[in-house]
Amino acid sequence: MKKVTFAILGMGNRGTAYAAKILKYSEESQVTAMADNRRIRLDSANKYVQLPEDRLFSGAEDLLAQPKLADVMIIATQDAQHKEHAIRAMEIGYDLLLEKPISNTLEDITAIYRRAKELGRKVIVCHVLRYTPFYRTAKKLLTEGAVGKICSIEASEHVGYYHYAHSFVRGNWHSKEASSPMILAKCCHDMDILCWLADKHCEKLSSFGSLRYFKEENSPEGAAQRCADCSLDCPFHAQRFYLSRIPGWPANVLQPEPTEENILQTLDVTDYGKCVFRMDNDVVDHQSINMLLEDEVTVTFQMLGFTNRQTRYLRVFGTEGELWGNFEERKLYVQRFNQERQEYDLNKLGFDFSGHGGGDEGLIYDVIRVMRGDDFDTTSVTFLENSVESHYMAFAAEDSRLQGGRVTDMKEFAANV
């Protein structure tokens, strides 16, 4: 059995997670090269990947200067780097597993899409939610007619106050110019899932939202520039927050092998140690989208930074009943009209739910199937051509928000890209 080989570009949180899942399927797949401009991350990952030194590269330029070293390249670099890295990798001969978002501009997304078509490359986008037991079970139930014909969907992503502060105030995604608009960076997953569950395309949408809270005018009296110098009892206090998360996420974002000592050192010299009200962030902290899908299906979606829990909620209303569930609890419920409620407890599956509720593993499993030419569910795999719509929706939502909630016709929007 020929193994599917992977070269990984970017050994941050996502690249490292995919490497671990590839190793789980070691009889069918193998990591053959890794690159990152931070040697400490390469060394940390290589403790379990165990590549020779000549397969460890100090950055994208070094790896992309080599001949083809694998079947698939995983692009897990920053959003704004995706176009350059993806196109160069495809030109070398790689198929791609491309971290979402595809890129941070419509022009770059289009350029990647066109080049992939010209070269005939397979490109799968890391919309990991499609590969989770939660959403796959929901999709199966809806396809089988569990609620009749879908009329409306309510969905929300509860980002969690701590995740929002870490990634979107202090972290790499705090600036829409440097990374992506919030609704693209965090919720292109959701745009993809909602259309996929309904099996409909989006016709129109409108959106409202703003950066309401995480700005200097809301800074508490007496707050310092850096949390180390602040005595206020604040839920966003960096030292208390990150030290309590050792050794897991997000402390391992600051240091691949976090300790109290190296976390405190990192907080002293990086934005992760700054007051959340004294940053230069500009992405929204809450946003809502109203959508009209084909066949008059209506959808409402909310992205919320002000939540205690980090989860997603889903509720589907059909002509014959309802389906609902909480992603974090891994349970779905169906109640047909005038019948008893049915519970689907996904915890009983014995599945490894680590990594986006099991989505990381499900993604890697399907990528291996695709690349080997094995049977796979063609309706579920997030090929580039399937993923583009979700990104257009996110950009259209941001455009609508900036224009006071103007209704956007998606055909017209796509035609102008």
C-alpha positions as CSV (number, residue, x, y, z in Angstrom):
1,M,0.0,0.0,0.0
2,K,1.5,3.3,-1.1
3,K,1.5,5.9,1.6
4,V,0.2,9.4,1.0
5,T,3.1,11.8,1.8
6,F,2.7,15.3,3.2
7,A,5.0,18.3,3.4
8,I,3.8,20.8,6.0
9,L,4.4,24.5,5.6
10,G,3.9,26.3,8.9
11,M,4.3,24.4,12.2
12,G,2.0,26.6,14.3
13,N,-1.1,25.3,16.0
14,R,-2.8,24.0,12.8
15,G,0.2,22.5,11.1
16,T,1.3,20.7,14.3
17,A,-2.3,19.4,14.8
18,Y,-2.4,18.0,11.3
19,A,1.0,16.3,11.7
20,A,-0.3,14.5,14.8
21,K,-3.3,13.2,12.9
22,I,-1.2,12.1,9.9
23,L,0.9,10.0,12.3
24,K,-2.2,8.4,13.7
25,Y,-2.7,6.9,10.2
26,S,1.0,6.0,9.9
27,E,0.2,2.8,7.8
28,E,-1.4,5.0,5.1
29,S,0.3,8.4,5.4
30,Q,3.6,10.0,6.3
31,V,5.1,13.5,6.9
32,T,8.2,13.8,4.8
33,A,9.1,17.5,5.2
34,M,8.3,20.4,7.6
35,A,9.0,24.1,7.4
36,D,8.7,27.0,9.9
37,N,10.6,30.2,10.4
38,R,10.7,29.5,14.2
39,R,13.2,26.7,14.8
40,I,11.7,26.0,18.3
41,R,8.4,24.9,16.6
42,L,10.2,22.7,14.1
43,D,12.2,21.0,16.9
44,S,9.1,20.6,19.1
45,A,7.1,18.9,16.3
46,N,10.0,16.8,15.2
47,K,10.2,15.1,18.6
48,Y,7.3,12.9,17.4
49,V,7.5,13.3,13.6
50,Q,11.3,12.4,13.6
51,L,12.5,13.6,10.3
52,P,16.2,13.9,9.3
53,E,17.7,17.3,9.5
54,D,17.7,17.7,5.7
55,R,13.9,17.5,5.7
56,L,13.5,20.4,8.2
57,F,13.4,23.8,6.5
58,S,13.8,27.3,8.1
59,G,10.9,28.8,6.2
60,A,8.6,28.8,3.2
61,E,11.3,30.0,0.8
62,D,13.6,27.1,1.7
63,L,11.0,24.4,1.3
64,L,9.5,25.9,-1.9
65,A,13.0,26.0,-3.4
66,Q,13.3,22.2,-3.3
67,P,11.9,19.7,-5.8
68,K,8.7,18.0,-4.9
69,L,9.1,16.2,-1.6
70,A,5.6,14.8,-1.0
71,D,2.2,14.2,-2.7
72,V,0.4,16.9,-0.7
73,M,1.6,20.2,0.8
74,I,-0.3,21.5,3.8
75,I,-0.4,25.3,3.7
76,A,-0.8,26.4,7.3
77,T,0.9,29.8,7.1
78,Q,-0.7,33.2,7.7
79,D,-3.8,34.2,5.7
80,A,-2.0,36.8,3.7
81,Q,0.7,34.4,2.6
82,H,-1.6,31.7,1.2
83,K,-1.6,33.0,-2.4
84,E,2.1,33.1,-2.8
85,H,2.7,29.8,-1.0
86,A,-0.2,27.9,-2.6
87,I,0.5,28.9,-6.2
88,R,4.2,28.2,-5.9
89,A,3.5,24.7,-4.3
90,M,1.1,23.8,-7.1
91,E,3.6,24.9,-9.7
92,I,6.1,22.5,-8.2
93,G,3.6,19.7,-8.5
94,Y,1.9,19.5,-5.1
95,D,-1.8,18.9,-4.5
96,L,-2.8,21.0,-1.5
97,L,-4.5,20.9,1.8
98,L,-5.1,24.6,2.3
99,E,-5.9,26.1,5.7
100,K,-8.9,28.3,5.8
101,P,-9.5,31.0,4.8
102,I,-8.3,30.3,1.2
103,S,-6.7,33.8,1.4
104,N,-7.6,37.1,2.8
105,T,-8.6,38.9,-0.4
106,L,-11.1,38.1,-3.2
107,E,-8.4,38.7,-5.8
108,D,-6.0,36.2,-4.2
109,I,-8.8,33.6,-3.8
110,T,-9.6,33.9,-7.5
111,A,-5.9,33.7,-8.4
112,I,-5.5,30.4,-6.4
113,Y,-8.7,29.0,-7.9
114,R,-7.7,29.8,-11.5
115,R,-4.2,28.4,-11.1
116,A,-5.4,25.2,-9.6
117,K,-7.7,24.7,-12.6
118,E,-5.0,25.5,-15.0
119,L,-2.6,23.0,-13.4
120,G,-5.2,20.4,-12.7
121,R,-4.3,20.2,-9.0
122,K,-6.5,18.8,-6.2
123,V,-7.0,21.5,-3.5
124,I,-8.9,20.7,-0.3
125,V,-9.8,23.5,2.0
126,C,-9.6,22.8,5.8
127,H,-13.3,23.4,6.6
128,V,-12.9,20.9,9.4
129,L,-16.5,21.2,10.7
130,R,-17.8,19.2,7.8
131,Y,-15.7,16.3,9.0
132,T,-17.1,16.2,12.6
133,P,-19.5,13.6,13.8
134,F,-21.8,16.4,14.9
135,Y,-22.3,18.0,11.6
136,R,-22.1,14.8,9.5
137,T,-24.8,13.3,11.7
138,A,-26.9,16.4,11.2
139,K,-26.4,16.3,7.5
140,K,-27.3,12.6,7.3
141,L,-30.5,13.2,9.3
142,L,-31.6,16.2,7.2
143,T,-30.8,14.4,4.0
144,E,-33.0,11.4,5.1
145,G,-35.9,13.8,5.7
146,A,-35.8,13.9,9.5
147,V,-37.6,17.3,9.6
148,G,-39.2,17.2,6.1
149,K,-38.2,20.0,3.8
150,I,-36.0,22.6,5.5
151,C,-37.6,26.0,5.9
152,S,-35.3,27.9,8.2
153,I,-32.0,27.6,10.1
154,E,-30.8,29.4,13.2
155,A,-27.1,29.1,14.0
156,S,-24.5,30.8,16.2
157,E,-20.9,30.6,16.9
158,H,-20.0,31.3,20.5
159,V,-16.3,32.2,20.2
160,G,-15.7,32.5,23.9
161,Y,-14.5,35.7,25.6
162,Y,-11.0,34.1,26.2
163,H,-10.6,32.8,22.6
164,Y,-11.8,36.2,21.2
165,A,-9.3,38.0,23.4
166,H,-6.4,35.6,22.6
167,S,-6.9,35.4,18.8
168,F,-8.8,38.5,17.7
169,V,-7.6,41.2,20.1
170,R,-4.0,40.2,21.0
171,G,-3.3,37.5,18.4
172,N,-2.6,37.1,14.7
173,W,-6.2,37.9,13.6
174,H,-6.6,41.2,15.4
175,S,-6.3,43.2,12.2
176,K,-8.5,42.7,9.1
177,E,-5.8,44.3,6.9
178,A,-3.0,42.1,8.2
179,S,-5.1,38.9,8.3
180,S,-8.8,38.8,7.4
181,P,-12.1,40.3,8.4
182,M,-13.5,38.5,11.5
183,I,-16.4,37.0,9.6
184,L,-14.0,35.4,7.1
185,A,-11.3,34.3,9.5
186,K,-13.6,32.7,12.0
187,C,-16.9,32.0,10.2
188,C,-16.2,31.0,6.7
189,H,-16.6,27.5,8.3
190,D,-20.1,28.4,9.2
191,M,-21.1,29.9,5.8
192,D,-19.9,26.6,4.3
193,I,-21.8,24.4,6.8
194,L,-25.1,26.3,6.5
195,C,-25.3,26.0,2.7
196,W,-24.1,22.3,3.0
197,L,-26.7,21.3,5.5
198,A,-29.5,23.0,3.5
199,D,-28.0,21.8,0.2
200,K,-28.8,25.2,-1.2
201,H,-26.8,28.2,-2.5
202,C,-27.1,31.6,-1.0
203,E,-29.1,34.1,-3.0
204,K,-29.1,37.2,-0.8
205,L,-27.7,38.4,2.5
206,S,-27.3,41.3,4.8
207,S,-25.2,41.9,7.9
208,F,-24.8,44.1,11.0
209,G,-22.0,44.2,13.5
210,S,-19.2,46.2,15.1
211,L,-16.2,46.4,17.4
212,R,-18.2,47.5,20.4
213,Y,-16.2,46.7,23.5
214,F,-12.5,45.9,23.0
215,K,-11.2,49.5,22.5
216,E,-9.5,52.0,24.7
217,E,-12.5,54.1,25.5
218,N,-13.8,51.1,27.5
219,S,-10.6,50.6,29.4
220,P,-11.3,50.3,33.2
221,E,-10.1,53.1,35.4
222,G,-6.6,52.3,36.6
223,A,-5.8,49.7,33.9
224,A,-2.2,49.5,32.9
225,Q,-0.7,49.1,29.4
226,R,0.5,45.6,30.3
227,C,-1.3,43.1,32.5
228,A,1.9,42.4,34.5
229,D,1.6,46.0,35.8
230,C,-2.1,45.8,36.5
231,S,-3.8,44.9,39.8
232,L,-7.4,44.9,38.5
233,D,-9.5,41.8,38.8
234,C,-10.1,41.4,35.1
235,P,-11.2,38.2,33.2
236,F,-8.7,39.1,30.5
237,H,-5.6,39.4,32.8
238,A,-2.9,37.7,30.6
239,Q,-0.8,36.2,33.3
240,R,-3.7,34.6,35.2
241,F,-5.2,33.4,31.9
242,Y,-2.3,31.9,30.2
243,L,-0.7,30.3,33.2
244,S,-3.9,28.5,34.0
245,R,-3.9,27.0,30.5
246,I,-0.5,25.3,30.7
247,P,0.3,22.9,29.0
248,G,-2.6,23.1,26.5
249,W,-4.2,25.7,24.2
250,P,-3.7,28.6,24.0
251,A,-0.5,28.6,26.2
252,N,1.0,26.3,23.5
253,V,0.5,29.1,21.0
254,L,2.8,31.3,22.9
255,Q,5.4,28.5,23.4
256,P,5.3,25.1,21.8
257,E,6.3,23.6,25.2
258,P,4.9,26.0,27.7
259,T,6.2,26.4,31.2
260,E,5.5,29.1,33.8
261,E,8.9,30.6,33.1
262,N,8.8,30.8,29.3
263,I,5.1,32.0,29.3
264,L,5.9,34.8,31.7
265,Q,8.9,35.8,29.5
266,T,6.7,35.8,26.4
267,L,4.0,37.9,28.0
268,D,6.6,40.5,28.9
269,V,7.6,41.1,25.3
270,T,4.6,40.3,23.1
271,D,1.1,41.6,22.5
272,Y,-0.2,38.6,24.4
273,G,0.8,40.4,27.6
274,K,-1.0,43.7,26.7
275,C,-4.3,45.0,28.0
276,V,-7.1,44.0,25.7
277,F,-8.4,47.6,25.8
278,R,-5.0,49.1,24.7
279,M,-4.4,47.1,21.5
280,D,-4.6,48.2,17.8
281,N,-7.3,45.6,17.0
282,D,-10.1,46.5,14.5
283,V,-12.1,43.3,13.8
284,V,-15.7,43.1,15.0
285,D,-16.5,41.5,18.4
286,H,-20.1,40.6,17.3
287,Q,-21.8,40.3,14.0
288,S,-25.1,38.9,12.6
289,I,-26.0,37.8,9.1
290,N,-29.4,37.2,7.6
291,M,-29.4,34.9,4.5
292,L,-31.9,33.9,1.9
293,L,-31.0,30.6,0.3
294,E,-32.5,28.9,-2.7
295,D,-36.1,27.6,-2.4
296,E,-37.0,30.4,0.1
297,V,-34.9,28.9,2.9
298,T,-34.1,31.6,5.5
299,V,-31.0,31.5,7.7
300,T,-29.9,33.6,10.6
301,F,-26.3,33.4,12.0
302,Q,-24.6,35.2,14.8
303,M,-20.9,35.4,15.7
304,L,-20.5,36.3,19.4
305,G,-17.3,37.2,21.2
306,F,-19.2,37.7,24.5
307,T,-19.8,34.1,25.6
308,N,-18.5,32.0,28.5
309,R,-18.4,28.8,26.4
310,Q,-16.7,28.1,23.1
311,T,-19.3,26.2,21.0
312,R,-21.7,26.3,18.2
313,Y,-25.5,26.0,18.3
314,L,-27.7,24.7,15.5
315,R,-31.5,24.6,15.1
316,V,-33.2,23.5,11.8
317,F,-36.9,24.0,11.3
318,G,-38.6,21.9,8.7
319,T,-42.1,21.1,7.4
320,E,-42.3,18.0,9.5
321,G,-40.3,18.8,12.7
322,E,-37.2,20.3,14.2
323,L,-33.5,19.3,14.7
324,W,-31.3,21.0,17.2
325,G,-28.0,20.6,19.0
326,N,-25.0,22.0,20.8
327,F,-21.6,21.2,19.2
328,E,-19.7,21.1,22.5
329,E,-22.1,18.7,24.1
330,R,-22.0,16.4,21.0
331,K,-25.7,15.7,21.1
332,L,-28.4,16.2,18.5
333,Y,-32.2,16.1,18.9
334,V,-34.9,15.5,16.4
335,Q,-38.6,16.0,17.2
336,R,-41.1,15.4,14.5
337,F,-44.5,17.1,14.9
338,N,-46.7,15.3,17.4
339,Q,-44.0,12.7,18.1
340,E,-41.5,12.0,20.9
341,R,-38.1,13.7,20.9
342,Q,-35.3,11.5,19.6
343,E,-31.8,11.9,21.0
344,Y,-28.5,11.2,19.2
345,D,-25.7,11.1,21.7
346,L,-22.5,11.2,19.7
347,N,-20.4,10.7,22.8
348,K,-21.3,7.0,22.5
349,L,-19.5,6.6,19.2
350,G,-16.2,6.1,20.9
351,F,-14.7,8.7,18.5
352,D,-11.6,10.8,19.2
353,F,-13.2,14.2,19.5
354,S,-9.9,16.1,20.0
355,G,-9.2,18.8,17.4
356,H,-12.3,20.7,16.4
357,G,-14.7,18.1,17.8
358,G,-13.0,15.4,15.7
359,G,-12.9,17.4,12.6
360,D,-9.1,17.4,12.3
361,E,-9.0,13.7,12.2
362,G,-11.9,13.3,9.9
363,L,-10.3,15.8,7.5
364,I,-7.0,13.9,7.3
365,Y,-8.8,10.6,6.9
366,D,-10.8,11.9,3.9
367,V,-7.7,13.6,2.4
368,I,-5.9,10.3,2.4
369,R,-8.9,8.6,0.8
370,V,-9.0,11.2,-2.0
371,M,-5.3,11.2,-2.7
372,R,-5.2,7.4,-2.9
373,G,-8.2,7.2,-5.1
374,D,-10.2,5.3,-2.6
375,D,-14.0,5.7,-2.2
376,F,-15.0,8.8,-0.4
377,D,-18.2,10.9,0.1
378,T,-18.0,13.3,-2.8
379,T,-20.7,15.5,-1.3
380,S,-18.7,16.1,1.9
381,V,-15.1,16.8,0.9
382,T,-14.4,20.5,0.8
383,F,-12.7,20.9,-2.5
384,L,-11.6,24.4,-3.5
385,E,-14.5,24.8,-6.0
386,N,-17.0,24.0,-3.2
387,S,-15.3,26.3,-0.7
388,V,-15.2,29.5,-2.7
389,E,-18.9,30.2,-2.2
390,S,-18.5,30.4,1.6
391,H,-15.7,32.9,1.2
392,Y,-17.7,35.0,-1.2
393,M,-20.5,35.0,1.4
394,A,-18.1,36.2,4.2
395,F,-16.8,39.0,2.0
396,A,-20.3,40.0,1.0
397,A,-21.4,40.0,4.7
398,E,-18.5,42.3,5.5
399,D,-19.3,44.6,2.6
400,S,-22.9,44.7,3.8
401,R,-21.9,45.5,7.4
402,L,-19.8,48.4,6.3
403,Q,-22.7,49.7,4.2
404,G,-25.1,49.7,7.1
405,G,-26.7,46.3,6.4
406,R,-27.4,46.7,2.7
407,V,-28.9,43.6,1.1
408,T,-26.4,42.0,-1.2
409,D,-27.4,39.9,-4.2
410,M,-24.8,37.0,-4.3
411,K,-25.0,36.5,-8.1
412,E,-24.2,40.1,-8.7
413,F,-21.5,40.1,-6.0
414,A,-19.8,37.0,-7.5
415,A,-20.1,38.4,-11.0
416,N,-18.1,41.4,-10.0
417,V,-15.2,39.5,-8.4
